[in-house]
Amino acid sequence: MTLARLVLMFDLAALRWTGVIYSAMGKALITCSPDILGGTPVFAGTRVPVQTLIDYLESGESIDAFLEGFPTAKREQVIAFLEEAKARVVASATRSLRRPVSSSGDW
């Protein structure tokens, strides 16, 4: 399983960090820059916060409803984000379950 990669860049002129998360396919997926919504993580090429998608899904809305409300976000970005989130949760759970249990029963 290939996870997305994070690339951090430091702008010496502005003295600040920016970041891009690339999908497993090598496309920019999420960007984070102080110039865009104060550094809020957004879908690459948009001003649509990733948290907005999560809020939509948590409230029972569909991906289609999200895309109707935020047409600059693309379906492939949403699907890639959800696949990446799933891969990270599964990888984390797998690592957690493989950890030995101590004699006291603590992790």
SVG drawing of the C-alpha trace seen along z (x, -y; Angstrom):
<svg xmlns="http://www.w3.org/2000/svg" viewBox="-28 -38 43 49">
<polyline fill="none" stroke="black" stroke-width="0.4" points="0.0,0.0 1.5,-3.3 0.5,-6.3 0.5,-9.9 3.6,-11.9 4.0,-15.3 6.3,-17.9 7.1,-20.9 8.7,-24.0 10.2,-27.0 9.8,-30.4 12.9,-32.3 11.6,-35.6 8.4,-35.3 9.9,-33.2 7.1,-30.7 6.3,-27.0 3.9,-25.8 3.0,-22.2 1.5,-19.9 0.2,-16.4 0.6,-14.4 -1.7,-11.4 -0.2,-8.0 -0.6,-8.8 1.7,-11.9 -1.0,-14.6 -1.2,-17.5 -4.1,-16.6 -4.1,-19.0 -2.2,-22.3 -1.6,-24.3 -0.3,-27.9 -0.6,-31.0 -1.8,-32.8 -4.9,-30.6 -7.4,-30.8 -4.7,-31.5 -3.0,-28.1 -6.2,-25.9 -5.7,-22.7 -7.6,-22.9 -8.0,-20.8 -5.2,-21.6 -6.1,-24.4 -9.1,-25.5 -10.0,-27.5 -12.2,-24.6 -11.2,-23.4 -10.8,-19.6 -12.7,-20.0 -15.8,-21.1 -15.9,-17.7 -15.6,-15.9 -18.4,-18.1 -20.6,-17.3 -20.1,-13.6 -20.5,-13.6 -23.9,-15.4 -25.1,-12.6 -24.6,-14.6 -23.4,-12.9 -20.2,-13.5 -22.5,-14.8 -24.0,-17.4 -20.6,-18.5 -19.4,-18.8 -22.6,-20.8 -21.8,-23.2 -18.1,-23.4 -17.7,-23.0 -14.0,-23.9 -13.3,-20.7 -13.1,-17.7 -14.6,-14.2 -11.1,-12.6 -9.7,-14.8 -12.5,-13.8 -12.1,-10.1 -8.3,-10.3 -8.6,-12.1 -11.0,-9.4 -8.8,-6.6 -5.8,-8.2 -7.7,-8.6 -8.8,-5.0 -5.3,-3.7 -3.9,-5.7 -6.6,-4.4 -6.0,-0.8 -2.2,-1.2 -2.5,-2.7 -4.9,-0.1 -2.7,2.7 0.4,1.2 -1.6,0.9 -2.9,4.4 0.6,5.8 2.0,4.2 2.6,6.7 0.5,6.4 2.6,6.0 2.2,8.3 0.1,5.6 -2.3,5.5 -1.4,2.0 -0.5,1.1"/>
</svg>
